[in-house]
């Protein structure tokens, strides 16, 4: 099992620290550094900045938002980043959510599975550097009856095949991801529930494509907080607002993928309570309503030995790249958490 690092969103006041974290991850031998985007910093610029100041670590988009870019533009960006980084780019895609898609980008959030499938097909076709033509439900290239003509990508990526990931949560999306992608980006993963909530659906998609999970990258992101085992409850409490935001406030009352995931993990009643409080404006109450076990199951908390035991469980559940989001109030604390990740991987016998 390999380790990755997730820098989250740029522009939150820790930009210099984030670069130092990426550079330390590079030095420690982490496999990939991911960056996210929502409606602030864009991931492509951040990844270019990181790639220019690191040497070996891959850089990946987690995610490029599908409603933000035409698929041909994404192919251009992926090819350019792969060329500039000398073959170190990984392309992660996702549909975002209805509030961001429609409120920020003005793109209707409908038929996300079909849109994702077509988007991936166009991106892959464009990056083959063949002349691009496509007829689908959501995209037609070139537009019919106009001056457009099939053209081809002029940039030569470093590699013939750039690894393509899809961020997936729901069963149908996970199955399609197994069918059309090279890897899956997961969030709020519990090793105890991973087979039921994710892996079996990914496996079904691979089988639909005539493939197995061999070579498919299952890549969840987990926050990591280093400390004494006796302080695990206090460490978990620091993630209450984070968990409450996703379970309670991401999306609408009827369409919150993270809330539904918590329900599939056995926290349906608690997830409903968190959402009710969060959407009514009681964010503190929502955070207090998050069960300790839900946080503990979806983060890495405590001593190096405790984290190592959890890493073993994730590896046994099928994880191939474990992406860490090292927590800390200072750069030194984040770097210590980063180093603890590599030490835990070695103690677990997974390095």
C-alpha positions in Angstrom: 0.0 0.0 0.0 1.3 3.4 -0.9 0.8 6.7 0.8 -0.5 10.0 -0.7 -1.0 13.5 0.7 -4.0 15.8 0.2 -3.4 19.5 0.5 -7.1 20.3 0.3 -7.9 23.9 -0.8 -5.3 26.5 -1.5 -5.8 30.1 -0.3 -6.8 29.3 3.3 -3.8 31.1 4.8 -1.5 28.1 4.9 -0.1 28.2 1.3 3.6 28.4 2.3 3.0 25.6 4.8 1.2 23.5 2.2 4.2 23.7 -0.1 6.5 22.7 2.7 4.2 19.7 3.4 4.3 18.7 -0.2 8.1 19.0 -0.4 8.5 16.9 2.8 6.1 14.3 1.4 8.3 14.2 -1.7 11.4 13.7 0.4 9.7 10.9 2.4 8.7 9.0 -0.7 5.0 9.6 -0.7 3.5 8.5 -4.0 1.1 11.4 -4.8 0.1 14.9 -3.7 -3.5 15.8 -4.4 -5.1 19.2 -4.5 -8.8 20.1 -4.4 -11.0 22.8 -5.8 -14.5 24.0 -5.0 -15.2 27.7 -5.6 -11.9 29.2 -4.5 -8.5 28.1 -5.7 -8.4 26.0 -8.8 -6.4 22.8 -8.6 -4.5 23.1 -11.9 -2.6 26.2 -10.9 -1.8 24.7 -7.5 -0.5 21.4 -9.0 1.7 23.3 -11.4 3.2 25.2 -8.5 3.8 22.1 -6.5 5.2 20.1 -9.5 7.7 22.8 -10.2 9.1 22.6 -6.7 9.1 18.9 -6.1 11.1 16.1 -7.8 9.5 12.6 -7.6 6.0 12.8 -6.1 3.1 12.6 -8.5 0.6 15.5 -8.5 -3.1 14.8 -8.8 -6.4 16.7 -9.1 -8.8 15.6 -6.4 -10.8 16.8 -8.1 -11.2 18.8 -11.4 -14.9 19.6 -11.3 -16.7 18.4 -14.4 -19.1 21.3 -14.6 -16.2 23.8 -14.5 -14.5 22.7 -17.7 -15.4 21.4 -21.2 -13.9 17.9 -21.5 -11.5 19.0 -24.2 -10.1 21.7 -21.9 -9.5 19.1 -19.2 -7.6 16.9 -21.7 -5.5 20.0 -22.6 -4.8 20.7 -19.0 -4.0 17.1 -18.2 -1.6 16.8 -21.1 0.1 20.0 -20.2 0.6 19.1 -16.6 1.9 15.7 -17.5 4.4 17.2 -19.9 5.5 19.9 -17.4 5.8 17.5 -14.5 7.7 14.9 -16.7 5.0 12.3 -16.3 3.9 12.9 -12.8 0.3 13.9 -13.2 -2.9 12.0 -12.2 -6.3 13.2 -13.4 -9.1 13.1 -10.8 -12.6 14.1 -11.9 -15.9 14.6 -10.2 -19.3 16.1 -10.8 -19.2 18.3 -7.6 -22.7 18.8 -6.1 -25.9 20.5 -7.1 -25.3 23.7 -5.2 -21.9 24.3 -6.7 -22.7 23.1 -10.1 -25.8 25.2 -10.5 -25.0 28.1 -8.2 -21.4 28.7 -9.1 -21.0 27.3 -12.7 -24.6 27.6 -13.9 -24.5 24.0 -15.1 -27.6 21.9 -14.5 -26.9 19.0 -12.1 -28.8 16.3 -14.0 -27.9 12.8 -15.0 -24.4 12.9 -13.3 -23.6 9.3 -14.2 -24.2 9.8 -17.9 -22.4 13.1 -17.9 -19.4 11.6 -16.2 -19.3 8.6 -18.7 -19.4 10.9 -21.7 -16.9 13.3 -20.2 -14.4 10.5 -19.5 -14.8 9.1 -23.0 -14.1 12.5 -24.6 -11.1 13.2 -22.4 -9.6 9.8 -23.1 -10.2 10.2 -26.8 -8.7 13.7 -26.9 -5.6 12.5 -25.2 -5.0 9.8 -27.8 -4.2 12.8 -30.1 -6.6 11.5 -32.7 -9.0 14.0 -34.4 -11.8 14.6 -31.9 -15.3 13.8 -32.8 -18.1 12.6 -30.5 -21.8 12.1 -30.5 -23.5 11.8 -27.1 -26.4 13.0 -25.1 -24.6 15.8 -23.4 -21.8 16.7 -25.9 -21.5 16.6 -29.6 -18.2 17.4 -31.2 -17.9 19.2 -33.6 -21.3 21.0 -33.4 -23.4 19.9 -36.3 -24.2 22.4 -39.1 -21.5 24.8 -38.3 -17.9 25.7 -39.2 -16.4 23.4 -36.6 -14.2 20.5 -37.7 -12.5 17.6 -35.9 -9.1 18.7 -34.6 -6.5 17.0 -32.5 -4.5 17.9 -29.4 -1.2 19.4 -30.2 0.5 18.9 -26.8 2.4 15.7 -26.3 1.9 14.4 -22.8 4.8 12.6 -21.2 2.9 9.3 -21.1 0.6 7.6 -23.5 -1.8 6.9 -20.7 -2.4 9.4 -17.9 -4.1 7.6 -14.9 -7.7 8.8 -14.6 -9.6 8.7 -11.3 -13.3 9.5 -10.5 -14.5 10.7 -7.1 -17.4 8.4 -6.2 -19.6 7.9 -3.2 -22.9 6.3 -4.2 -23.2 2.6 -5.3 -24.1 3.4 -9.0 -21.3 5.9 -9.3 -18.8 3.5 -7.7 -19.8 0.8 -10.1 -19.4 3.0 -13.1 -16.1 4.2 -11.8 -14.9 0.7 -11.6 -15.9 0.2 -15.2 -14.5 3.4 -16.8 -11.6 4.7 -14.6 -8.2 3.6 -13.4 -8.9 4.5 -9.8 -11.5 5.7 -7.3 -11.1 8.7 -5.0 -13.1 8.0 -1.7 -13.9 10.2 1.2 -15.1 9.2 4.8 -13.9 5.6 4.3 -14.3 3.2 7.1 -12.1 0.1 6.9 -14.8 -1.9 8.7 -17.5 -1.0 6.1 -15.3 -0.5 2.9 -16.3 -3.8 1.3 -20.0 -3.0 1.6 -19.9 0.7 0.9 -17.4 0.8 -1.9 -15.3 -2.2 -2.9 -18.1 -4.5 -3.9 -19.5 -1.9 -6.2 -16.1 -1.1 -7.8 -15.5 -4.8 -8.3 -18.9 -5.1 -10.1 -17.9 -2.3 -12.4 -14.6 -3.9 -13.2 -16.3 -7.2 -14.0 -18.7 -5.4 -16.3 -15.7 -4.2 -18.2 -14.2 -7.7 -18.2 -11.5 -6.7 -15.7 -10.5 -7.4 -12.1 -9.4 -5.0 -9.3 -5.8 -5.8 -10.1 -4.1 -2.6 -11.1 -7.1 -0.5 -10.0 -6.2 2.2 -7.5 -8.5 2.4 -4.5 -7.6 5.8 -3.0 -9.4 7.1 0.1 -8.5 10.2 2.0 -8.3 10.3 5.8 -7.3 13.1 8.2 -4.4 12.1 10.5 -3.9 13.5 13.9 -0.9 12.3 16.0 -1.1 12.1 19.7 -1.4 9.8 22.8 -3.9 7.0 22.6 -5.4 8.3 25.9 -6.2 11.5 24.0 -8.0 9.9 21.0 -11.4 11.3 22.1 -10.0 14.9 22.2 -8.3 14.4 18.9 -11.6 13.2 17.4 -13.4 16.2 18.8 -11.2 18.5 16.6 -12.8 16.9 13.5 -16.5 17.3 14.7 -17.0 20.5 12.6 -15.5 18.9 9.5 -17.7 15.8 9.8 -20.8 17.8 10.6 -20.2 20.1 7.6 -20.1 17.1 5.2 -22.8 14.9 6.8 -25.1 17.8 7.6 -24.4 20.7 5.3 -23.0 19.4 1.9 -25.8 19.4 -0.6 -29.5 19.8 0.0 -31.7 17.9 2.5 -32.7 15.5 -0.2 -29.4 15.2 -2.0 -26.4 14.9 0.4 -24.1 12.0 -0.7 -22.1 12.1 2.5 -25.2 11.9 4.7 -26.3 8.9 2.7 -22.9 7.3 3.1 -23.1 7.7 6.9 -26.5 6.0 6.8 -25.0 3.0 4.9 -22.4 2.7 7.6 -25.1 2.3 10.2 -25.5 5.9 11.3 -28.8 6.7 9.6 -30.6 8.1 12.6 -27.5 10.1 13.8 -26.9 11.4 10.2 -30.5 12.7 10.0 -30.1 14.4 13.4 -26.8 16.1 12.3 -28.4 17.3 9.1 -31.5 18.6 10.8 -29.4 20.6 13.3 -26.9 21.9 10.6 -29.6 23.0 8.1 -31.5 24.8 10.9 -28.4 26.9 11.7 -27.3 25.0 14.8 -23.8 24.1 13.6 -22.5 23.6 17.1 -25.3 21.2 17.9 -24.7 19.4 14.7 -21.0 18.9 15.6 -21.9 17.7 19.1 -24.3 15.2 17.5 -21.6 13.5 15.5 -20.9 10.1 17.1 -17.3 9.6 18.2 -17.2 6.2 16.5 -18.0 7.7 13.1 -15.1 10.1 13.4 -12.7 7.5 14.7 -13.6 5.1 11.9 -13.0 7.7 9.2 -9.8 9.2 10.5 -6.4 8.1 11.7 -5.9 9.1 15.4 -3.5 8.5 18.2 -0.1 7.0 18.4 2.0 5.6 15.5 1.2 2.1 16.7 -2.5 2.7 16.7 -2.3 4.3 13.2 -0.3 1.4 12.0 -3.0 -1.0 13.1 -5.6 1.0 11.3 -3.4 1.0 8.2 -3.3 -2.8 8.2 -7.1 -2.8 8.3 -7.3 -0.5 5.3 -4.8 -2.5 3.3 -6.8 -5.7 4.2 -10.0 -4.0 2.9 -8.4 -3.4 -0.5 -6.9 0.1 -0.3 -3.9 0.5 -2.5 -3.1 4.2 -2.0 -4.0 5.7 1.4 -4.1 9.5 1.2 -3.4 11.4 4.4 -4.5 14.9 5.3 -2.1 15.6 8.2 -3.7 17.8 10.9 -2.0 20.3 13.1 -2.1 23.9 14.2 1.4 24.6 13.1 3.7 23.5 10.3 5.8 21.5 12.7 2.8 19.5 13.9 1.7 18.8 10.3 5.2 17.7 9.3 5.3 15.4 12.4 2.0 13.9 11.4 3.4 13.4 7.9 6.4 11.6 9.2 4.3 9.5 11.5 2.4 8.3 8.4 5.6 6.8 6.9 6.7 5.4 10.2 3.2 3.7 10.7 3.3 2.2 7.3 6.7 0.7 8.0 5.5 -0.7 11.4 2.5 -2.1 9.7 4.8 -4.0 7.3 3.2 -2.3 4.3 6.1 -0.2 3.0 
